[in-house]
Amino acid sequence: MADLGVMALLLGLALSAYSAVGSIIGEKRGMAELVVSARRALYMTTLAAAVASGALINAFVQNDFSIKYVADHSNTLMDRAFVWVAFYAGNEGSLLYILLTLSIITALSVWFAPKRLARSMPWTIAILAVIQLFYFGVLAFVASPFELLGTVPGDGRGINPLLTHPGMFSHPPLLMGGLIAITIPFAFVSGAMIAGNYGDDWIDVARVSAIISWGVLGTGMLLGAWWAYTILGWGGYWAWDPIENVALMPWLVMTAFIHSVMVQKRRGMFRMWNVALLNIAFVLAQLGMFINRGGPVVSVHSFAASTLGVIFLIFMLASLVFAFALFLWRMPEMKSDRAMESFISREASFLINNFLFLSVMAVTLWGVLFPLFSDLARDVSVSVSAPYFDRANGPVLLGIVIMMGIGPLLPWRKSSARSLKQWFMWPTLVGVLTIVVLVALGVQRPVAILAFGVVAFVATAISEEWWRGTAARHQAGDNWLLAWWRLVNGNRPRHGGYIVHISILMLGLGIIGTNFYQQRTDGALSLGESLVIDNYRIEYVGNGDESRRDRIAQWAEMSVYRIDTNDYSTEIAVARDEGLSGFTLENSEVRPNDELIAQIQPWHGFYPDFNMASVRSGIRSTIVEDLYVIPRDFLADGRISLAVSINPLAWWLWASGPFFILGTMVALWPQSSVERRSKHQKVPAAPDDNEGEL
């Protein structure tokens, strides 16, 4: 398997080199046969990458510990289902996975490329081949996953304990796949620029491939947040870790591009701006590869490989120089067809939206790179933690949500006072009413109250447009459900964007609730004792343990009761006097109004070979709040050390995922022919009747 894998990588290296050189020479000298041959060679790199990947996966299945990568990332105790996770668990395997993904999406994008791009395709193929050549070269000569050991061990070290989680089957591959997929729109646009195609022929393929990479990357980040929430044991879902940030930054830029490319498609504007956005996103994706491959920025997710860090730094800098040298060369020919007519228009709102996204990206980039600059300038190691990102990005993110409600309601070109009143009256009233009601109910935290009002404003704006369009079709004879479906189906990009906006609002609810209203307490319980927090009582009723060669596992059986705080008024008063949000009860007798609502089983495992602990939090989740129990440790005296929190609205974080995926799929689904309206059907004029948000 090792020999087969190495041969496949060398073959892929040769095919990529031939494809790149053949495309350029064939185009320059007018040799159409050579261009076709180079294209076919690019297709064959997919087979080479697949054979290499299959060889490594087979080595895992066969427990071939003569291969160092297999010995480092698996053992005979590993569940066979985790072979897929072990495949990309380390540096070399993850690079092979990235190459496999790149080769597949490259072949598909070239195969389905529209004929109108024929003039620029040789240059696009050359760019894609060069990028594949880089990965084949790194895997063949620097970070081979098929390196052999001098002495074959009887068993392997095993998979990283943190990767033995259902989320690991999808989170890393989606994240890596989303980052490398940004290569496709970048290559198509760059190829068009080199070929002198200054028009908008590349818009559709760039838009579709950008939405795919954006959707995959966004889904991967959501799954990563869920993984962190359930297994890491620190009680959160997003820590602004550098590896999290290097996925977020290109996603933000791609979000800006997806919005502004609609302006180019509809109005012939922002052409130069959109090319710049794709360049920035591609370079940021290379920055992510650099940091993840052992760069100088400290991250709990980075692979320890300083040599690879240097190689990926050089590739990132080369990408930066190429992208923006090409941009500056062709910039004079990429002017927009028309100028902006009014500041109060959809074009202007999208431009403001873009600047807000780039502001969040810039703030995050500075936070990621500041420790490096500090170390170089003052020889002082510093870290940038969550408070910086929260305070600097929070207001800007709120502004983005506001624009999410304003932008789609504004018409193209310019607005009138009448149209503004028509479309903004109800959303504004509902937003203000939400704030008033929350204040009247005694809800604290002004910033959070304002954020809830903004969410209500945007949700009402979307609902109003859906209501008007659906009602008009219902009056024409359709039932309500069919009327709504025909509305959505009539302009899938636009309404798919609205569904994505709803997912962002759901995500916003979860972020507001967990960040502003979370309650936390700690305690250590003996069997039969309880910990009380707010209106919950968590009773420690039993435990269990299991010792295996690779780990020592312990778990607790806990009963969760909903209580009437009046039954515990004395204990609650004492805890408040001491400034505590929770307290321990030695006597866990059930009081009159205690109601058993759940049984949870927090789990704690220690892995000696990795000197690492892993936990599974006990979670009781509802749409209102999560009761979240982290088993810190099982103490020698028989007690269990716990960290308990109540996370309001956390459920909405994970509920946003299916809506995000659904909206992306709707926006990408091929548009059917526009349904002809009957002459009797009257549909109220919308701010935009042709183009969507995604």
Disulfide bonds with the S-S distance in Angstrom:
none
